[in-house]
Amino acid sequence: MTDQAVDNGGTKVSAQGQRPAAGSAPTESQFLGRTRELKELRADIERAGLDTLSGRKAPRARVLLIAGKPGSGRTALAEELVRQVAESYPDGVLRARLTEPDGTPVPTERTARDLLTALELRTPAGASADDLSEALREALATRRAVLLLDDAADAEQVDALLPDRPECLVVAVSGGPLTGIADVRPCTLGGLDTKSALELLTRHTGSVRITVDPRAAEGLVEECAAQPAALELAGRWLAARPQAAVADLAKHLHTENEEGTPTARVFRLTYASLPSAAARILRLLSLAPAGLVDPHTASALAGCSVNAARTTLDDFVALGLVRTVDSPLPQYEVPGCLLPLLRALTETHDRPAELQLARARMLERTVRLLVSCRAITETDSSPAREKLAGMPRALRFPNPRAAEDWLRIRRPALLASARLAVADGELDTLARRLMAALVRAMVAHFGTQAAAPELYGIHRLVLDVAERRDLPREKAAALLNLGDLDAQTGRTAEALGRYRAALDAGREANDPYATGRAMESVGGAHQELEDWDRAADWYGRALAQRLARDERVDAARLYGRIATVHTYAGRYGEALRGWRAALAGHRKNGDVGAQARALSEMARVQEYAGRPEESLRTCQEAVEWARRAEDVRLQAALQLRLADTLDRLGDSTAARLHRGAAERMLGDELPESVTAREQDANACEIRSASEED
């Protein structure tokens, strides 16, 4: 963007070598003016700080502040500065926006996570803001990088992200001072110099209209207070009207009695010239999540066709009312300085019921796109194919790759849409459908582990709605999902609390599935905490419910989990009884593979109990069942178990035969440098029932 670039909202992150997700960074040929400011900012990078003057090494990164009102070109100046100094920071440029389009500060947790993701570092789901900030500082401790923190609301936001490394640079953009950050170097923006302002107008109007009446052009610059955003709108207004004189526009703005900033006055002039249908679409764009719009969003908001919406959006781009986003898919953004003006217009011209209907249409369209996005992955499912065939062509994806690309590109807007829908509180039914569809689509395309951080946030939103609407069944489901994610990231105590709350909600809803699942999860949490007695007790409660409901598969599995806990506790007799019960259950269910695994665990317990002969016989039986189940890795692991047992019984020749058989089964899966005993420990260890579950 040029120096006339206007600020946008939402949180976007990009790494060096990529263009910012919210729009293109300025290039040298595009940028205008600000020569003095750039020179001062670059000098501030090298200037000694207070710590250096006092003889101490600077403890943190240098912070440069670019302060100015929205529409002053502050973001464009920051981008140009970063472009000029990027070569001195070989570890890249990270960008993040710290304020939502509606002015709400972005939580530090989300910003830090996005920055870590830009560094290609995994972040645990549900981690606190402090943990993520610390992880970011650790990641930057060995890097020489630039952080561009745009639209900072206050000093606390910036301070939480500052690297503890003087070799890094932070460029912060804000509307005012960042009081509280030591040794910050501020640069306050006013208007452009007259020469640059006139050149900006010339880019849109051509040189003739400026040179034939230079006084009028200078008067127009004065009416726009030399503000880049106002000049951009004025230049595009003139470009759309080749017959209009610069003097006419300057005179109109001079006689304009309405109050407001220069940007607001020029915007009102542009808005007044729009047809009523286009003006309505423009107003409704203020409802777009994260300020990001695609043709589907605009189509749903306005209730028009997708093609008509895209044509209108392109017309808005020509007028400077929206900007295109550098993206493989058609995507646009509403300039941040125009969003308050659009919201004011919606309050004046649109009834609340109409706005609510527009939001509902947008959410419904998003749900249908997400359903289509997931259904394209289920190519072997007849219901999925029928569902896809029944959708309009505009809502269908040509292949799974196209659906995944759409989901990845639109993910920030989709997550923002879920947050806004929950915060609205009036469309909770649609919000619940949206979140359910979003979870299913993300799991289908990215997998549970890769999408875990986003899923954690969605489940918290589901919990908010469930508590607000008093929906105990959905509350239980959300708590169970959150508990699982907490448990996966090592926060076992937090997971235990969520599982207990889920149990209460499941009982309130009279939901046997949620109740049984919660009791089993409570047992699993106690097992992780090595509280074997409580773990066995809770597994026993879950087992009693499964038996009462004649749920044989789950009952057999729970017998195994109880047996595993007894094994950990050293109660081998009870453990063997548990595995025998599990084995009997798997036989009744006809699960050959589960029988083999149960026998293998029985052999393990018998070995622990000092009964190698029994362990050998059980292990041989397990090998036969694993062969029937065609589970090669389990067969190999059991052969290694047999080899170890035979070694202990003194039959080394038979042990070598079994070990050789295991190696032949696994083939290339075994590293050549690993000994036979290490293979048993690392590659072929039989997992316990708790791990299998």
C-alpha positions as CSV (number, residue, x, y, z in Angstrom):
1,M,0.0,0.0,0.0
2,T,1.1,3.6,-0.4
3,D,1.5,6.1,2.4
4,Q,-2.2,6.9,2.0
5,A,-3.0,3.4,3.2
6,V,-5.7,3.4,5.8
7,D,-5.6,1.2,8.9
8,N,-7.5,-2.1,9.0
9,G,-8.7,-4.3,11.9
10,G,-8.2,-7.8,13.1
11,T,-5.2,-9.9,13.9
12,K,-2.9,-10.9,11.0
13,V,0.6,-12.4,11.1
14,S,3.1,-13.0,8.4
15,A,6.8,-13.9,8.2
16,Q,9.6,-12.4,6.3
17,G,9.3,-13.0,2.6
18,Q,5.6,-13.1,2.7
19,R,3.2,-10.2,2.3
20,P,1.0,-9.2,5.3
21,A,-2.1,-11.3,5.5
22,A,-4.2,-8.2,5.8
23,G,-2.9,-6.5,2.6
24,S,0.3,-5.9,0.7
25,A,3.3,-4.2,2.2
26,P,4.4,-1.0,0.5
27,T,7.2,-1.1,-2.0
28,E,9.7,1.6,-2.7
29,S,7.9,2.7,-5.9
30,Q,4.6,3.0,-4.2
31,F,5.5,4.9,-1.0
32,L,5.3,8.7,-0.9
33,G,6.8,11.2,1.4
34,R,7.6,10.8,5.1
35,T,11.3,11.2,4.3
36,R,12.1,13.1,7.5
37,E,10.1,10.6,9.6
38,L,11.9,7.6,8.0
39,K,15.3,9.2,8.6
40,E,14.5,9.9,12.3
41,L,13.2,6.4,12.8
42,R,16.2,4.8,11.3
43,A,18.5,7.0,13.4
44,D,16.6,6.0,16.5
45,I,17.4,2.3,15.9
46,E,21.1,3.0,16.3
47,R,20.9,5.7,18.9
48,A,22.1,4.7,22.4
49,G,19.4,4.1,24.9
50,L,19.3,5.0,28.6
51,D,20.7,1.6,29.6
52,T,23.7,2.0,27.2
53,L,24.4,5.5,28.5
54,S,24.5,4.2,32.1
55,G,26.9,1.5,31.1
56,R,24.4,-1.4,31.2
57,K,23.5,-3.7,28.3
58,A,19.9,-3.1,27.0
59,P,17.7,-5.8,28.5
60,R,15.1,-5.8,25.8
61,A,14.5,-5.0,22.1
62,R,14.4,-1.4,20.9
63,V,10.9,-0.1,20.6
64,L,10.0,2.5,17.9
65,L,6.5,4.0,18.2
66,I,4.6,5.5,15.2
67,A,1.7,7.4,16.6
68,G,-1.1,8.8,14.6
69,K,-4.8,8.9,14.0
70,P,-6.5,6.2,11.8
71,G,-6.1,7.3,8.2
72,S,-2.7,9.1,8.7
73,G,-0.7,6.5,6.9
74,R,0.8,5.2,10.2
75,T,0.7,1.5,9.1
76,A,2.1,2.3,5.7
77,L,5.0,4.2,7.3
78,A,5.7,1.3,9.6
79,E,5.7,-1.2,6.7
80,E,8.1,1.1,4.7
81,L,10.4,1.3,7.7
82,V,10.4,-2.5,8.1
83,R,11.0,-2.9,4.4
84,Q,14.1,-0.7,4.5
85,V,15.7,-2.3,7.6
86,A,14.6,-6.0,7.0
87,E,18.0,-7.0,5.5
88,S,19.6,-6.2,8.9
89,Y,17.3,-8.8,10.6
90,P,18.0,-12.1,8.9
91,D,15.5,-14.1,11.1
92,G,12.5,-12.3,9.5
93,V,9.7,-9.9,10.1
94,L,6.6,-10.8,12.2
95,R,3.4,-8.8,11.9
96,A,0.4,-8.8,14.2
97,R,-2.6,-6.5,14.6
98,L,-3.5,-5.8,18.3
99,T,-7.0,-4.4,17.9
100,E,-10.2,-5.9,16.5
101,P,-12.1,-4.0,13.8
102,D,-14.7,-2.9,16.5
103,G,-11.9,-1.5,18.7
104,T,-11.7,-4.4,21.1
105,P,-8.1,-5.2,22.1
106,V,-6.9,-8.6,20.8
107,P,-6.1,-10.9,23.8
108,T,-2.3,-11.4,24.2
109,E,-2.9,-15.2,24.2
110,R,-4.2,-15.1,20.6
111,T,-1.5,-12.7,19.4
112,A,1.4,-14.7,21.0
113,R,0.0,-17.9,19.6
114,D,-0.3,-16.4,16.1
115,L,3.3,-15.1,16.2
116,L,4.6,-18.5,17.4
117,T,2.7,-20.1,14.5
118,A,4.3,-17.7,12.1
119,L,7.6,-19.0,13.5
120,E,6.4,-22.6,12.7
121,L,6.4,-23.5,16.4
122,R,3.7,-25.7,17.9
123,T,1.7,-24.2,20.8
124,P,-0.2,-26.2,23.3
125,A,-4.0,-25.9,23.3
126,G,-5.4,-23.8,26.1
127,A,-2.0,-22.4,27.2
128,S,-2.2,-19.2,29.2
129,A,-1.2,-15.8,28.0
130,D,1.8,-15.8,30.3
131,D,3.0,-19.2,29.1
132,L,2.6,-18.2,25.4
133,S,4.4,-14.8,26.0
134,E,7.2,-16.6,27.7
135,A,7.4,-19.2,24.8
136,L,7.5,-16.3,22.3
137,R,10.4,-14.6,24.2
138,E,12.3,-17.9,24.3
139,A,11.7,-18.4,20.6
140,L,13.1,-14.9,19.9
141,A,16.0,-15.2,22.3
142,T,18.2,-16.7,19.6
143,R,16.8,-14.7,16.7
144,R,17.4,-11.3,15.2
145,A,14.0,-10.3,14.0
146,V,11.6,-7.4,13.6
147,L,8.1,-7.3,15.2
148,L,5.6,-5.0,13.7
149,L,2.7,-4.6,16.2
150,D,0.0,-2.6,14.5
151,D,-2.9,-0.7,16.1
152,A,-1.8,-1.2,19.7
153,A,-4.5,-0.2,22.2
154,D,-2.2,0.2,25.2
155,A,1.4,-0.3,26.5
156,E,0.4,-3.6,28.2
157,Q,-0.3,-5.3,24.9
158,V,3.1,-4.3,23.5
159,D,5.0,-5.0,26.7
160,A,3.7,-8.6,26.9
161,L,5.3,-9.3,23.5
162,L,8.6,-7.6,23.8
163,P,11.6,-9.9,23.1
164,D,14.3,-10.0,25.8
165,R,16.9,-9.5,23.1
166,P,18.5,-6.2,22.2
167,E,19.2,-7.5,18.7
168,C,15.5,-7.5,17.9
169,L,13.5,-4.5,16.9
170,V,9.9,-3.7,17.7
171,V,7.9,-1.2,15.6
172,A,4.6,-0.4,17.3
173,V,1.8,1.5,15.7
174,S,-0.7,3.3,18.0
175,G,-3.0,6.2,18.3
176,G,-1.2,7.7,21.2
177,P,1.8,7.3,23.5
178,L,2.8,3.9,25.1
179,T,3.3,5.1,28.6
180,G,5.1,2.5,30.7
181,I,7.5,1.1,28.1
182,A,11.0,2.3,28.9
183,D,13.0,4.1,26.3
184,V,10.4,4.0,23.6
185,R,11.2,6.2,20.6
186,P,8.0,8.0,19.4
187,C,7.3,9.4,16.0
188,T,4.0,11.4,15.7
189,L,2.5,11.8,12.3
190,G,0.7,14.8,10.9
191,G,-0.3,15.4,7.3
192,L,1.9,14.8,4.2
193,D,4.0,17.5,2.8
194,T,2.3,19.4,-0.1
195,K,4.5,17.9,-2.8
196,S,3.8,14.3,-1.8
197,A,0.1,15.1,-1.3
198,L,-0.2,16.5,-4.8
199,E,1.7,13.5,-6.2
200,L,-0.8,11.2,-4.5
201,L,-3.7,13.0,-6.2
202,T,-1.9,12.9,-9.5
203,R,-1.7,9.1,-9.4
204,H,-5.5,9.0,-9.6
205,T,-6.4,12.1,-11.6
206,G,-3.5,12.4,-14.0
207,S,-1.1,15.3,-14.1
208,V,-3.2,17.6,-16.4
209,R,-6.0,18.2,-13.9
210,I,-3.5,19.1,-11.2
211,T,-1.2,21.3,-13.3
212,V,-4.0,23.3,-15.0
213,D,-5.2,24.5,-11.6
214,P,-2.4,24.1,-9.0
215,R,-4.1,26.5,-6.6
216,A,-7.3,24.4,-6.6
217,A,-5.2,21.3,-6.1
218,E,-3.4,22.9,-3.1
219,G,-6.8,24.0,-1.8
220,L,-8.0,20.4,-2.0
221,V,-4.9,19.2,-0.1
222,E,-5.7,21.8,2.6
223,E,-9.3,20.7,2.8
224,C,-8.1,17.1,3.3
225,A,-5.6,18.3,5.9
226,A,-3.0,16.4,3.8
227,Q,-4.2,13.2,5.4
228,P,-3.4,10.2,3.2
229,A,-6.8,8.4,3.7
230,A,-8.8,11.6,2.8
231,L,-6.6,12.3,-0.2
232,E,-6.9,8.7,-1.4
233,L,-10.7,8.9,-1.3
234,A,-10.7,12.4,-3.0
235,G,-8.3,11.2,-5.8
236,R,-10.5,8.1,-6.5
237,W,-13.7,10.3,-6.5
238,L,-12.1,12.5,-9.1
239,A,-10.8,9.5,-11.1
240,A,-14.4,8.2,-11.3
241,R,-15.5,11.6,-12.7
242,P,-13.2,12.6,-15.5
243,Q,-15.3,15.7,-16.3
244,A,-15.2,17.1,-12.7
245,A,-12.7,19.8,-11.9
246,V,-10.4,19.7,-8.9
247,A,-11.7,23.1,-7.9
248,D,-15.3,21.8,-7.8
249,L,-14.4,19.1,-5.2
250,A,-12.3,21.6,-3.2
251,K,-15.2,24.1,-3.2
252,H,-17.7,21.4,-2.2
253,L,-15.6,20.3,0.7
254,H,-15.0,23.9,1.8
255,T,-18.7,24.7,1.9
256,E,-19.5,21.4,3.6
257,N,-21.1,22.2,6.9
258,E,-21.1,18.7,8.3
259,E,-18.7,18.1,11.2
260,G,-16.1,15.4,11.2
261,T,-12.6,14.6,10.1
262,P,-11.5,15.3,6.5
263,T,-11.7,11.6,5.8
264,A,-15.3,11.5,7.0
265,R,-16.3,14.4,4.9
266,V,-14.8,13.0,1.7
267,F,-16.3,9.6,2.6
268,R,-19.8,11.1,2.9
269,L,-19.4,12.6,-0.5
270,T,-18.4,9.3,-2.0
271,Y,-21.2,7.5,-0.2
272,A,-23.8,9.9,-1.3
273,S,-23.0,9.2,-5.0
274,L,-23.6,5.5,-4.6
275,P,-26.8,3.8,-5.9
276,S,-29.1,2.8,-3.0
277,A,-28.4,-0.9,-3.5
278,A,-24.6,-0.4,-3.4
279,A,-24.9,1.9,-0.5
280,R,-26.8,-0.7,1.5
281,I,-24.2,-3.4,0.7
282,L,-21.4,-1.0,1.8
283,R,-23.1,-0.3,5.1
284,L,-23.6,-4.0,5.7
285,L,-19.9,-4.7,5.2
286,S,-19.4,-3.3,8.7
287,L,-20.9,-6.6,10.0
288,A,-18.1,-8.7,8.3
289,P,-16.1,-10.7,10.8
290,A,-12.5,-9.4,11.3
291,G,-13.2,-6.7,8.6
292,L,-12.6,-9.4,6.0
293,V,-15.1,-9.9,3.2
294,D,-15.3,-12.4,0.4
295,P,-18.0,-12.5,-2.3
296,H,-20.0,-15.1,-0.3
297,T,-20.0,-12.9,2.8
298,A,-21.2,-9.8,0.9
299,S,-23.7,-11.9,-1.0
300,A,-25.2,-13.3,2.2
301,L,-25.3,-9.9,4.0
302,A,-27.0,-8.2,1.1
303,G,-29.2,-11.1,-0.1
304,C,-27.9,-10.9,-3.7
305,S,-26.0,-13.3,-6.0
306,V,-22.3,-14.1,-5.5
307,N,-21.4,-12.6,-8.9
308,A,-23.3,-9.4,-8.2
309,A,-21.6,-9.1,-4.8
310,R,-18.1,-9.5,-6.3
311,T,-18.9,-6.9,-9.0
312,T,-20.0,-4.5,-6.3
313,L,-16.9,-5.2,-4.2
314,D,-14.6,-4.5,-7.2
315,D,-16.5,-1.2,-7.7
316,F,-15.8,-0.3,-4.1
317,V,-12.1,-1.1,-4.6
318,A,-12.0,1.5,-7.5
319,L,-13.6,4.1,-5.1
320,G,-11.2,3.3,-2.3
321,L,-13.9,2.1,0.0
322,V,-12.5,-1.4,0.3
323,R,-9.1,-3.0,-0.4
324,T,-8.2,-6.2,-2.1
325,V,-6.3,-8.7,0.1
326,D,-3.3,-10.5,-1.4
327,S,-4.8,-13.9,-1.4
328,P,-5.3,-16.9,-3.8
329,L,-9.0,-16.4,-3.3
330,P,-11.0,-13.2,-3.9
331,Q,-10.9,-11.5,-0.6
332,Y,-11.3,-7.9,0.5
333,E,-11.0,-5.8,3.7
334,V,-12.8,-2.7,4.9
335,P,-10.3,0.1,5.9
336,G,-10.2,0.5,9.7
337,C,-10.8,4.3,9.5
338,L,-14.0,3.8,7.5
339,L,-15.5,1.1,9.8
340,P,-16.8,3.6,12.4
341,L,-18.4,5.6,9.7
342,L,-20.1,2.6,8.2
343,R,-21.4,1.6,11.6
344,A,-22.8,5.0,12.2
345,L,-24.6,4.8,8.9
346,T,-26.1,1.4,9.7
347,E,-27.5,2.8,13.0
348,T,-29.1,5.7,11.0
349,H,-30.4,3.8,7.9
350,D,-31.0,0.2,8.9
351,R,-33.4,-1.2,11.4
352,P,-32.1,-3.6,14.1
353,A,-34.2,-6.4,12.7
354,E,-32.7,-5.9,9.2
355,L,-29.2,-6.0,10.6
356,Q,-30.0,-9.2,12.6
357,L,-31.5,-10.8,9.5
358,A,-28.3,-9.9,7.6
359,R,-26.2,-11.5,10.3
360,A,-28.3,-14.6,10.3
361,R,-28.0,-14.9,6.5
362,M,-24.2,-14.6,6.8
363,L,-24.0,-17.2,9.5
364,E,-26.3,-19.6,7.6
365,R,-24.1,-19.2,4.4
366,T,-21.0,-19.8,6.4
367,V,-22.5,-23.0,7.9
368,R,-23.4,-24.3,4.5
369,L,-19.9,-23.6,3.2
370,L,-18.4,-25.4,6.1
371,V,-20.7,-28.4,5.6
372,S,-19.7,-28.5,2.0
373,C,-16.1,-28.2,3.0
374,R,-16.3,-31.2,5.2
375,A,-18.5,-33.3,2.9
376,I,-16.0,-33.1,0.0
377,T,-13.6,-35.2,2.1
378,E,-16.2,-38.0,2.6
379,T,-16.1,-39.3,-1.0
380,D,-17.0,-42.8,0.0
381,S,-20.1,-41.7,1.9
382,S,-23.4,-41.8,0.0
383,P,-25.1,-39.4,2.3
384,A,-22.2,-36.9,1.9
385,R,-22.4,-37.2,-1.9
386,E,-26.2,-36.7,-1.8
387,K,-25.7,-33.6,0.5
388,L,-23.1,-32.2,-1.9
389,A,-25.3,-32.8,-5.0
390,G,-28.2,-31.0,-3.4
391,M,-26.2,-27.8,-2.8
392,P,-26.1,-24.9,-5.2
393,R,-23.0,-24.9,-7.5
394,A,-21.7,-21.8,-5.8
395,L,-21.4,-23.6,-2.5
396,R,-19.6,-26.6,-3.8
397,F,-15.8,-27.2,-3.9
398,P,-14.3,-28.9,-6.9
399,N,-12.0,-31.1,-4.8
400,P,-10.8,-31.6,-1.3
401,R,-7.6,-29.6,-1.9
402,A,-9.7,-26.5,-2.9
403,A,-11.8,-26.9,0.2
404,E,-8.8,-27.1,2.4
405,D,-7.3,-24.0,0.8
406,W,-10.5,-22.1,1.4
407,L,-10.7,-23.2,5.0
408,R,-7.0,-22.3,5.6
409,I,-7.3,-18.9,4.0
410,R,-10.7,-18.0,5.6
411,R,-9.8,-19.5,9.0
412,P,-9.2,-16.1,10.7
413,A,-12.6,-14.8,9.5
414,L,-14.3,-18.0,10.4
415,L,-13.0,-18.0,14.0
416,A,-13.9,-14.3,14.3
417,S,-17.4,-15.1,13.0
418,A,-17.8,-17.7,15.8
419,R,-16.6,-15.2,18.4
420,L,-18.9,-12.5,17.2
421,A,-21.9,-14.8,16.9
422,V,-21.5,-15.9,20.5
423,A,-20.9,-12.4,21.7
424,D,-24.1,-11.2,19.9
425,G,-26.2,-13.6,22.1
426,E,-29.3,-13.3,19.8
427,L,-28.4,-16.0,17.3
428,D,-27.2,-18.8,19.6
429,T,-28.9,-21.5,17.5
430,L,-27.0,-20.5,14.4
431,A,-23.8,-19.9,16.5
432,R,-24.0,-23.5,17.8
433,R,-24.4,-24.8,14.3
434,L,-21.6,-22.7,13.0
435,M,-19.2,-23.9,15.7
436,A,-20.2,-27.6,15.2
437,A,-19.6,-27.3,11.5
438,L,-16.3,-25.5,12.0
439,V,-15.0,-28.1,14.3
440,R,-15.9,-30.9,11.9
441,A,-14.4,-29.2,8.9
442,M,-11.1,-28.4,10.7
443,V,-10.8,-31.9,12.1
444,A,-11.5,-33.4,8.6
445,H,-8.9,-31.3,6.9
446,F,-6.2,-30.5,9.5
447,G,-6.6,-33.3,12.1
448,T,-7.4,-33.0,15.8
449,Q,-3.8,-32.4,16.9
450,A,-2.9,-29.7,14.4
451,A,-6.2,-27.8,15.0
452,A,-6.2,-28.3,18.8
453,P,-5.4,-24.6,19.7
454,E,-8.3,-23.4,17.6
455,L,-10.6,-26.2,18.8
456,Y,-9.9,-25.2,22.4
457,G,-11.2,-21.7,21.7
458,I,-14.3,-23.0,19.9
459,H,-15.1,-25.4,22.7
460,R,-14.9,-22.5,25.2
461,L,-17.3,-20.6,23.1
462,V,-19.7,-23.6,23.0
463,L,-19.4,-23.7,26.8
464,D,-20.3,-20.0,27.0
465,V,-23.5,-20.5,25.0
466,A,-24.4,-23.7,26.9
467,E,-24.1,-21.9,30.2
468,R,-26.0,-18.8,28.9
469,R,-28.9,-20.9,27.5
470,D,-28.8,-23.5,30.3
471,L,-28.1,-26.5,28.0
472,P,-26.6,-29.1,30.3
473,R,-26.0,-31.7,27.5
474,E,-24.0,-29.3,25.4
475,K,-22.2,-28.0,28.5
476,A,-21.1,-31.6,29.3
477,A,-19.9,-32.1,25.8
478,A,-17.9,-28.9,25.8
479,L,-16.4,-29.6,29.2
480,L,-15.4,-33.1,28.1
481,N,-13.7,-31.8,25.0
482,L,-11.9,-29.1,26.9
483,G,-10.8,-31.6,29.5
484,D,-9.4,-33.9,26.8
485,L,-7.3,-31.0,25.4
486,D,-6.1,-30.1,28.8
487,A,-5.1,-33.7,29.5
488,Q,-3.2,-33.9,26.2
489,T,-1.1,-30.9,27.1
490,G,-0.3,-32.1,30.6
491,R,-2.7,-29.9,32.6
492,T,-4.1,-33.0,34.4
493,A,-5.5,-31.1,37.4
494,E,-7.4,-28.7,35.2
495,A,-8.7,-31.6,33.1
496,L,-9.9,-33.4,36.3
497,G,-11.9,-30.3,37.3
498,R,-13.5,-30.1,33.9
499,Y,-14.4,-33.8,33.9
500,R,-16.1,-33.5,37.3
501,A,-18.1,-30.5,36.1
502,A,-19.0,-32.5,32.9
503,L,-20.2,-35.3,35.2
504,D,-22.5,-33.0,37.0
505,A,-23.8,-31.5,33.7
506,G,-24.3,-35.0,32.3
507,R,-26.3,-36.1,35.3
508,E,-28.4,-32.9,35.1
509,A,-29.1,-33.6,31.4
510,N,-29.8,-37.3,32.2
511,D,-27.3,-38.2,29.5
512,P,-25.9,-41.6,30.1
513,Y,-23.2,-41.2,27.4
514,A,-21.8,-38.0,28.9
515,T,-22.1,-39.4,32.4
516,G,-20.2,-42.6,31.6
517,R,-17.6,-40.8,29.5
518,A,-17.1,-38.3,32.3
519,M,-16.6,-41.0,34.9
520,E,-14.1,-42.8,32.8
521,S,-12.3,-39.6,32.1
522,V,-12.1,-38.8,35.8
523,G,-10.6,-42.2,36.3
524,G,-8.1,-41.5,33.5
525,A,-7.1,-38.2,35.2
526,H,-6.5,-39.9,38.5
527,Q,-4.5,-42.6,36.7
528,E,-2.3,-39.9,35.2
529,L,-1.9,-38.4,38.7
530,E,-0.9,-41.9,39.9
531,D,-3.8,-42.1,42.3
532,W,-4.4,-45.7,41.6
533,D,-7.2,-46.3,44.1
534,R,-9.3,-43.4,42.9
535,A,-8.6,-44.4,39.3
536,A,-9.8,-47.9,39.9
537,D,-12.9,-46.7,41.8
538,W,-14.0,-44.3,39.0
539,Y,-13.3,-46.9,36.3
540,G,-15.5,-49.3,38.3
541,R,-18.3,-46.7,38.4
542,A,-18.1,-46.3,34.7
543,L,-18.0,-50.1,34.3
544,A,-21.2,-50.6,36.4
545,Q,-23.1,-48.1,34.2
546,R,-21.9,-49.9,31.0
547,L,-22.9,-53.3,32.3
548,A,-26.3,-52.0,33.4
549,R,-26.8,-50.7,29.8
550,D,-25.5,-53.9,28.3
551,E,-22.7,-51.9,26.4
552,R,-20.4,-54.9,26.0
553,V,-17.6,-53.3,23.9
554,D,-17.1,-50.5,26.4
555,A,-17.4,-52.8,29.3
556,A,-14.6,-55.0,28.0
557,R,-12.4,-52.0,27.4
558,L,-13.1,-50.8,31.0
559,Y,-12.1,-54.2,32.4
560,G,-8.8,-53.6,30.7
561,R,-8.4,-50.1,32.1
562,I,-9.1,-51.3,35.6
563,A,-6.5,-54.1,35.1
564,T,-3.9,-51.6,33.9
565,V,-4.4,-49.5,37.1
566,H,-4.0,-52.6,39.3
567,T,-0.8,-53.4,37.3
568,Y,0.6,-50.0,38.0
569,A,-0.3,-50.4,41.7
570,G,1.5,-53.8,41.9
571,R,-1.7,-55.7,42.5
572,Y,-1.0,-58.4,40.0
573,G,-3.7,-60.8,41.1
574,E,-6.5,-58.3,40.6
575,A,-4.8,-57.2,37.4
576,L,-5.0,-60.7,36.0
577,R,-8.6,-61.1,37.0
578,G,-9.3,-57.8,35.2
579,W,-7.6,-58.9,32.0
580,R,-9.4,-62.3,32.1
581,A,-12.7,-60.4,32.3
582,A,-11.6,-58.2,29.4
583,L,-10.6,-61.2,27.4
584,A,-14.0,-62.9,28.0
585,G,-15.7,-59.7,26.9
586,H,-13.7,-59.4,23.7
587,R,-14.4,-63.0,22.8
588,K,-18.1,-62.4,23.2
589,N,-17.8,-59.4,21.0
590,G,-15.8,-61.3,18.4
591,D,-12.9,-58.7,18.5
592,V,-9.9,-60.8,17.5
593,G,-7.4,-58.0,17.7
594,A,-8.6,-57.0,21.1
595,Q,-8.2,-60.6,22.3
596,A,-4.6,-60.6,21.2
597,R,-3.9,-57.3,23.0
598,A,-5.6,-58.5,26.2
599,L,-3.5,-61.8,26.1
600,S,-0.3,-59.8,25.5
601,E,-1.1,-57.7,28.6
602,M,-1.9,-60.8,30.6
603,A,1.6,-62.1,29.7
604,R,3.2,-58.9,30.8
605,V,1.4,-59.0,34.2
606,Q,2.4,-62.7,34.6
607,E,6.0,-61.8,33.9
608,Y,5.9,-59.0,36.4
609,A,4.4,-61.4,39.0
610,G,7.4,-63.8,38.6
611,R,5.5,-66.5,36.6
612,P,7.6,-66.8,33.4
613,E,6.3,-70.2,32.3
614,E,2.7,-68.9,32.4
615,S,3.8,-65.7,30.7
616,L,5.4,-67.8,27.9
617,R,2.3,-69.9,27.3
618,T,0.0,-66.8,27.3
619,C,2.3,-65.0,25.0
620,Q,2.3,-67.9,22.6
621,E,-1.5,-67.8,22.6
622,A,-1.4,-64.1,22.0
623,V,0.9,-64.6,19.0
624,E,-1.7,-66.9,17.4
625,W,-4.5,-64.4,17.9
626,A,-2.4,-61.6,16.6
627,R,-1.7,-63.7,13.5
628,R,-5.5,-64.2,13.1
629,A,-6.0,-60.5,13.5
630,E,-3.3,-59.8,10.8
631,D,-1.6,-57.4,13.2
632,V,2.1,-57.7,12.1
633,R,3.5,-55.1,14.6
634,L,1.8,-56.8,17.5
635,Q,3.1,-60.2,16.3
636,A,6.6,-58.8,16.2
637,A,6.3,-57.2,19.6
638,L,5.1,-60.5,21.0
639,Q,7.9,-62.4,19.4
640,L,10.4,-60.1,21.1
641,R,8.5,-60.6,24.4
642,L,8.9,-64.3,23.9
643,A,12.6,-63.9,23.2
644,D,13.1,-62.0,26.4
645,T,11.2,-64.6,28.4
646,L,13.1,-67.5,26.8
647,D,16.4,-65.7,27.7
648,R,15.3,-65.5,31.3
649,L,14.4,-69.2,31.2
650,G,17.9,-70.0,29.8
651,D,16.8,-71.0,26.2
652,S,19.0,-68.6,24.2
653,T,18.7,-70.6,21.0
654,A,14.9,-70.3,20.9
655,A,15.2,-66.6,21.9
656,R,17.3,-65.9,18.9
657,L,14.8,-67.6,16.6
658,H,11.9,-65.5,17.9
659,R,14.0,-62.3,17.7
660,G,14.9,-63.1,14.1
661,A,11.2,-63.7,13.3
662,A,10.4,-60.3,14.7
663,E,13.0,-58.6,12.6
664,R,11.7,-60.2,9.5
665,M,8.2,-59.2,10.3
666,L,9.1,-55.5,10.8
667,G,11.7,-55.3,8.0
668,D,12.8,-51.8,7.3
669,E,10.8,-50.4,10.3
670,L,13.7,-51.4,12.6
671,P,16.7,-49.0,12.7
672,E,19.9,-50.9,11.9
673,S,21.8,-49.3,14.7
674,V,19.4,-50.4,17.4
675,T,20.2,-53.6,19.3
676,A,17.6,-56.3,19.7
677,R,16.9,-55.3,23.3
678,E,16.5,-51.6,22.3
679,Q,14.1,-52.6,19.5
680,D,11.9,-54.2,22.1
681,A,12.0,-51.1,24.3
682,N,11.6,-48.5,21.6
683,A,10.0,-49.8,18.4
684,C,7.9,-52.7,19.4
685,E,6.8,-52.2,23.0
686,I,3.3,-53.4,23.5
687,R,1.1,-50.5,24.6
688,S,-1.0,-50.8,27.7
689,A,-4.8,-50.8,27.4
690,S,-4.9,-47.3,28.8
691,E,-2.7,-46.1,25.9
692,E,-4.8,-48.0,23.4
693,D,-7.9,-46.3,24.7
